[in-house]
Amino acid sequence: MFFRKLCLFPFLPPLDVKTKFYNSEMDDLFLEVQIQNISSSTVFIQKVSLELSVMYTVEELNTVNQAGKDECTFGTRTFLQSMEGRQYLYHLQLKQEFPEKASTIRGLTEMGKLDIVWKRNLGEMALLQTIQLERQAPGNGTIRLSLETIPDTVILEEPFHITCKITNCSNRKMKLILKMCDTDSIRWCGSSGRYLGKLPPSSSLCFTLTLLSLKLGLQSISGIQITDKLLKRTYEHGDVAKVYVIPSMVKIKS
């Protein structure tokens, strides 16, 4: 009589994968992927692909333009030595048909998956390692203020314009009033206490503001207050953005 003995050996993938999402002020996302070979042998990376949810489009930022041609930032190397790593970067943009839905997302959300095809030796069958991507949606509170347009540089003591967007992240209607408060370096142009109108739940509205700077260098834009008339609650927004203030060329020549 013979007894068959079955031995189970745990399989540990040779690649350690870490992912991190970065939020921008323009509702864009950046995904950083760090891949490290934690095994004792060389691993060949055959393919790295990203599949996202239907709400986003993706742009790979892993190429450089040399002599009019896009080449991989890692060159022609397709392998990782033991304990060697590399980083991949992706730019994620929200599709135009999903802006209001994105503002209502809460908690942990599924963003898609990352597929890595690898093999240890030339000639052997490639293996697939799939990483499920999850993102903790930022807490926007009741109301969110973001910038649509802002100049990179402005001229000292000359008016410039910024376009802001307010998003109602709550489940109730709001009646909003805008108030601007001057700072030591920034002066607001126009009437304060302006009525912006009614804002339904999960919707947005845009408005343009005019301001000027009294100091040179990198200056912070702050002092925006938005009041909900229904709840009589005021939301203060400080350090909304920064602009670089340069002197006027006319004054320099004179």
C-alpha positions, 0 to 999 in steps of 0.5 A: 500500500502506498500513501501519496503525500501532498506538500503545499508551498506558498507562492510569494510574488517577487514584486512589491507594488505600492500605489499612491494617489495625489489630488490636484486643485483642478479635480485631476488625479496623479497615480504613482506606482512603485515596483520593487523586485524583492526576490533574489533573482532577476525579474523581467517586466514584460508589460505594465497596464492600467485599467480605470473606471469609466469616470476617468481617462488616463495619460501615461507620464513614463516617456521623454521626447528625444529627437522628436521620438517618445522613448521610455524613461527606463530606456531599453531595460526590461528587467529589475535586479534583486532589490531594484525598483522603478516608478511609474506615473499616470495622469488621471482626468475626470470625464466631462459627463461625470463632474457632479457625480464625482463631488458626491463620492465618499469613503473608499472607492474602487478606481480600477486595476493595475496589471503587471506581466513578468517572468523570471527567466527568458523563455519561461511562461509569463505570469500576471500580477493584478493590483486592485486600486482603491482610493480614499475620497477626500472629505469635501465637507459641505461645500467645496471651493476650487479654481478654474482659471488663474494666471501664473504671474501678475503685475504689481498693483494691476488688476487680474482675474480668477475664476472660482467654482463652488460645489454643493457637497451636501444633500440640501439646497443652499442660498449663497452670499460671497464676501471678500476680505482684504489682506496685507498683500491682496486687495479685492476689486468689486462689491462684497456681500454679492448674492450668488444664487441658489445651489441645488445638491451635488451641483456647481456654479462658477464666478469671476473675481478681480483682485490686485497685489500690493507686494512682490514675490509669491503671494497667497490668495485668501479672504474668501467667505461664503455664507449659506443664508438658509443655515446662516453658516459661513465657510472661510477659505484661506490660502486658496492659491498662490500667484507670482507678482512681478514689477511693472516694466514701465515703472522699471524703465522710468 
